Amino acid sequence: MSGPFSLPLLGFVTASVLTGSVAAAHVTHSGIHAGDPPSSIQEANVPYDGHFTFARIRFGVALNRNFGGRGSRGLPPWAHDYPRAELNFMNILRETTYLQPYMDGGNIFTTDDPALTRFPLAYISEPGFWNPSESEVEGLRNYLLKGGFLIADDFRGPDWFNFDAQVQRVIPGAEFVELDESHGIFDSFFRIESLKDLVSPTFAVVPAYFGLYEANDPDRRLMVIANYNNDIGEYWEYSGTGWYPIDLSNDAYKLGVNYVIYAMTH
């Protein structure tokens, strides 16, 4: 089996600080949302207008799975950390790059929505609960093979089994490989010196990052990155509250910025 269960599950720890406009003081920038976020989910998406817009994937929940926990606010797993994670992340993306992102949150799509193909990067939260329909499987396959890039975040432990099973439906024979610091995605904007520094915000597990390449060929395009045993969206959501250390929040932003820049340039 490809993925984390071919690896030992060991230790974790420290972190480094961002430089420039994502420095420690900037985490409390007025653009960071520290108050209670809306409890409802937006009704409509904004039309594509050339700006980078955060695209979150909506999905049905696998049977016999319970969900909840701090930060869920009764929302389904795909909406964990919504919408404050994307609001805060877009603020950081605007401050650190020349991209002009949509600043009022992001869009929400099922993977069979044809409009998703207008957006180069999509984010899925809690894929341990993911249970796509056949049309959603086909839609995601088309999205990835046409150049889309998917970030899978906020899952750990045995969640991998469901995530991998659903990816196998999307891309039969898909083989995830662990990525290390030498991969270009970790140097696309910020240089990530250690992938072990950014520990899970809520679980004592070892973070690992797995990639899925087109045709399982490392010389071809990276289509999916999986933040296994981690939850960078949690750090984005709570970065203005003091709940988590500033250096860890900054590291989570560094990863996010790198993912966007990589997706936009590959």
VENHU-V849789 format. One record per residue. N is the residue number from 1. RES is the residue in one letter. SS is DSSP state (h for helix, s for strand, l for the rest). OMEGA is omega in degrees with one decimal (none if undefined). Layout:
BEGIN
n=N res=RES ss=SS omega=OMEGA
n=N res=RES ss=SS omega=OMEGA
END
This chain:
BEGIN
n=1 res=M ss=l omega=172.4
n=2 res=S ss=l omega=177.8
n=3 res=G ss=l omega=-169.3
n=4 res=P ss=h omega=-174.9
n=5 res=F ss=h omega=167.1
n=6 res=S ss=h omega=-175.3
n=7 res=L ss=l omega=172.6
n=8 res=P ss=l omega=177.0
n=9 res=L ss=l omega=-175.0
n=10 res=L ss=l omega=179.4
n=11 res=G ss=l omega=171.6
n=12 res=F ss=l omega=152.5
n=13 res=V ss=l omega=-148.7
n=14 res=T ss=l omega=-175.6
n=15 res=A ss=l omega=177.1
n=16 res=S ss=l omega=-171.7
n=17 res=V ss=l omega=172.9
n=18 res=L ss=l omega=172.9
n=19 res=T ss=l omega=176.6
n=20 res=G ss=h omega=-170.1
n=21 res=S ss=h omega=173.2
n=22 res=V ss=h omega=177.6
n=23 res=A ss=l omega=-172.5
n=24 res=A ss=h omega=-176.7
n=25 res=A ss=h omega=-174.0
n=26 res=H ss=h omega=179.9
n=27 res=V ss=h omega=177.3
n=28 res=T ss=h omega=175.6
n=29 res=H ss=l omega=-177.0
n=30 res=S ss=l omega=178.7
n=31 res=G ss=l omega=178.9
n=32 res=I ss=l omega=-176.0
n=33 res=H ss=l omega=-177.0
n=34 res=A ss=l omega=-178.3
n=35 res=G ss=l omega=179.4
n=36 res=D ss=l omega=179.1
n=37 res=P ss=l omega=175.1
n=38 res=P ss=l omega=-178.7
n=39 res=S ss=l omega=-178.4
n=40 res=S ss=l omega=-179.2
n=41 res=I ss=l omega=-175.7
n=42 res=Q ss=l omega=-175.9
n=43 res=E ss=l omega=-173.9
n=44 res=A ss=l omega=176.2
n=45 res=N ss=l omega=173.1
n=46 res=V ss=l omega=180.0
n=47 res=P ss=l omega=177.3
n=48 res=Y ss=l omega=179.6
n=49 res=D ss=l omega=179.5
n=50 res=G ss=l omega=176.4
n=51 res=H ss=l omega=172.5
n=52 res=F ss=l omega=-179.8
n=53 res=T ss=l omega=179.0
n=54 res=F ss=s omega=-179.5
n=55 res=A ss=s omega=179.1
n=56 res=R ss=s omega=-178.2
n=57 res=I ss=s omega=174.2
n=58 res=R ss=l omega=-179.7
n=59 res=F ss=l omega=172.4
n=60 res=G ss=l omega=-174.4
n=61 res=V ss=s omega=177.4
n=62 res=A ss=l omega=-179.5
n=63 res=L ss=l omega=175.6
n=64 res=N ss=l omega=175.3
n=65 res=R ss=l omega=173.5
n=66 res=N ss=l omega=179.1
n=67 res=F ss=l omega=-179.2
n=68 res=G ss=l omega=178.8
n=69 res=G ss=l omega=-177.9
n=70 res=R ss=l omega=177.7
n=71 res=G ss=l omega=-177.3
n=72 res=S ss=l omega=178.1
n=73 res=R ss=l omega=-179.9
n=74 res=G ss=l omega=178.7
n=75 res=L ss=l omega=178.7
n=76 res=P ss=l omega=-175.5
n=77 res=P ss=h omega=-177.9
n=78 res=W ss=h omega=-177.4
n=79 res=A ss=h omega=178.5
n=80 res=H ss=l omega=-178.5
n=81 res=D ss=l omega=178.0
n=82 res=Y ss=l omega=-7.9
n=83 res=P ss=l omega=-172.1
n=84 res=R ss=h omega=179.2
n=85 res=A ss=h omega=-178.5
n=86 res=E ss=h omega=176.2
n=87 res=L ss=h omega=-179.6
n=88 res=N ss=h omega=-177.9
n=89 res=F ss=h omega=178.4
n=90 res=M ss=h omega=176.2
n=91 res=N ss=h omega=178.8
n=92 res=I ss=h omega=-180.0
n=93 res=L ss=h omega=178.1
n=94 res=R ss=h omega=-175.3
n=95 res=E ss=h omega=-172.9
n=96 res=T ss=h omega=-176.8
n=97 res=T ss=l omega=175.3
n=98 res=Y ss=l omega=174.1
n=99 res=L ss=l omega=176.4
n=100 res=Q ss=l omega=-174.2
n=101 res=P ss=l omega=170.1
n=102 res=Y ss=l omega=-166.4
n=103 res=M ss=l omega=-174.0
n=104 res=D ss=l omega=177.6
n=105 res=G ss=l omega=-178.8
n=106 res=G ss=s omega=178.6
n=107 res=N ss=s omega=178.6
n=108 res=I ss=s omega=-177.9
n=109 res=F ss=s omega=157.5
n=110 res=T ss=l omega=-174.1
n=111 res=T ss=l omega=174.6
n=112 res=D ss=l omega=176.4
n=113 res=D ss=l omega=-178.8
n=114 res=P ss=h omega=-178.8
n=115 res=A ss=h omega=-179.3
n=116 res=L ss=h omega=-175.8
n=117 res=T ss=h omega=176.0
n=118 res=R ss=h omega=-173.1
n=119 res=F ss=l omega=-170.0
n=120 res=P ss=l omega=-175.8
n=121 res=L ss=s omega=177.3
n=122 res=A ss=s omega=-175.1
n=123 res=Y ss=s omega=176.0
n=124 res=I ss=s omega=-179.2
n=125 res=S ss=s omega=176.2
n=126 res=E ss=l omega=-179.7
n=127 res=P ss=h omega=171.2
n=128 res=G ss=h omega=178.8
n=129 res=F ss=h omega=-170.7
n=130 res=W ss=s omega=179.4
n=131 res=N ss=l omega=-174.9
n=132 res=P ss=l omega=173.3
n=133 res=S ss=l omega=178.8
n=134 res=E ss=h omega=179.1
n=135 res=S ss=h omega=176.8
n=136 res=E ss=h omega=175.2
n=137 res=V ss=h omega=-179.7
n=138 res=E ss=h omega=179.7
n=139 res=G ss=h omega=179.2
n=140 res=L ss=h omega=176.3
n=141 res=R ss=h omega=179.5
n=142 res=N ss=h omega=-179.7
n=143 res=Y ss=h omega=-177.9
n=144 res=L ss=h omega=-176.7
n=145 res=L ss=h omega=177.0
n=146 res=K ss=l omega=174.9
n=147 res=G ss=l omega=179.1
n=148 res=G ss=l omega=-179.4
n=149 res=F ss=s omega=-176.0
n=150 res=L ss=s omega=171.0
n=151 res=I ss=s omega=173.6
n=152 res=A ss=s omega=-170.8
n=153 res=D ss=s omega=172.2
n=154 res=D ss=s omega=172.4
n=155 res=F ss=s omega=-169.4
n=156 res=R ss=l omega=173.3
n=157 res=G ss=l omega=-176.3
n=158 res=P ss=l omega=173.1
n=159 res=D ss=h omega=-178.0
n=160 res=W ss=h omega=-174.3
n=161 res=F ss=h omega=178.0
n=162 res=N ss=h omega=178.8
n=163 res=F ss=h omega=-178.0
n=164 res=D ss=h omega=179.9
n=165 res=A ss=h omega=179.6
n=166 res=Q ss=h omega=176.6
n=167 res=V ss=h omega=177.7
n=168 res=Q ss=h omega=174.9
n=169 res=R ss=h omega=-178.5
n=170 res=V ss=h omega=-179.1
n=171 res=I ss=l omega=-179.1
n=172 res=P ss=l omega=-178.8
n=173 res=G ss=l omega=-179.8
n=174 res=A ss=l omega=179.1
n=175 res=E ss=l omega=176.5
n=176 res=F ss=l omega=175.4
n=177 res=V ss=s omega=178.5
n=178 res=E ss=s omega=178.4
n=179 res=L ss=l omega=174.7
n=180 res=D ss=l omega=-172.9
n=181 res=E ss=l omega=-179.3
n=182 res=S ss=l omega=-178.8
n=183 res=H ss=l omega=-176.2
n=184 res=G ss=h omega=-179.9
n=185 res=I ss=h omega=-179.8
n=186 res=F ss=h omega=175.7
n=187 res=D ss=h omega=-175.9
n=188 res=S ss=l omega=176.3
n=189 res=F ss=l omega=171.9
n=190 res=F ss=l omega=175.1
n=191 res=R ss=l omega=178.5
n=192 res=I ss=l omega=-175.7
n=193 res=E ss=l omega=-177.9
n=194 res=S ss=l omega=177.5
n=195 res=L ss=l omega=179.4
n=196 res=K ss=l omega=-177.0
n=197 res=D ss=l omega=-175.9
n=198 res=L ss=l omega=-177.0
n=199 res=V ss=l omega=176.9
n=200 res=S ss=l omega=-178.7
n=201 res=P ss=l omega=-171.5
n=202 res=T ss=l omega=-176.6
n=203 res=F ss=l omega=177.8
n=204 res=A ss=l omega=-178.6
n=205 res=V ss=l omega=-178.2
n=206 res=V ss=l omega=178.8
n=207 res=P ss=l omega=175.6
n=208 res=A ss=s omega=-174.5
n=209 res=Y ss=s omega=-175.5
n=210 res=F ss=s omega=-179.3
n=211 res=G ss=s omega=173.6
n=212 res=L ss=s omega=-179.0
n=213 res=Y ss=s omega=172.3
n=214 res=E ss=h omega=-178.6
n=215 res=A ss=h omega=-178.9
n=216 res=N ss=h omega=-176.0
n=217 res=D ss=l omega=-178.7
n=218 res=P ss=l omega=176.4
n=219 res=D ss=l omega=178.7
n=220 res=R ss=l omega=-170.6
n=221 res=R ss=l omega=171.4
n=222 res=L ss=s omega=-175.7
n=223 res=M ss=s omega=-174.7
n=224 res=V ss=s omega=166.7
n=225 res=I ss=s omega=-178.2
n=226 res=A ss=s omega=176.0
n=227 res=N ss=s omega=-175.1
n=228 res=Y ss=s omega=-177.4
n=229 res=N ss=l omega=177.1
n=230 res=N ss=s omega=-175.6
n=231 res=D ss=l omega=-177.3
n=232 res=I ss=h omega=176.4
n=233 res=G ss=h omega=176.7
n=234 res=E ss=h omega=177.9
n=235 res=Y ss=h omega=177.9
n=236 res=W ss=h omega=-175.1
n=237 res=E ss=h omega=-171.9
n=238 res=Y ss=h omega=-174.3
n=239 res=S ss=l omega=-179.7
n=240 res=G ss=l omega=-173.0
n=241 res=T ss=l omega=-173.4
n=242 res=G ss=l omega=-178.0
n=243 res=W ss=l omega=-179.8
n=244 res=Y ss=l omega=179.7
n=245 res=P ss=l omega=-178.3
n=246 res=I ss=h omega=-175.9
n=247 res=D ss=h omega=178.4
n=248 res=L ss=h omega=176.2
n=249 res=S ss=h omega=178.8
n=250 res=N ss=h omega=178.4
n=251 res=D ss=h omega=177.6
n=252 res=A ss=h omega=176.1
n=253 res=Y ss=h omega=178.1
n=254 res=K ss=h omega=178.5
n=255 res=L ss=h omega=-178.6
n=256 res=G ss=h omega=178.4
n=257 res=V ss=h omega=178.4
n=258 res=N ss=h omega=-179.8
n=259 res=Y ss=h omega=-179.3
n=260 res=V ss=h omega=-178.6
n=261 res=I ss=h omega=178.6
n=262 res=Y ss=h omega=-178.9
n=263 res=A ss=h omega=-177.7
n=264 res=M ss=h omega=-174.6
n=265 res=T ss=h omega=179.6
n=266 res=H ss=l omega=none
END
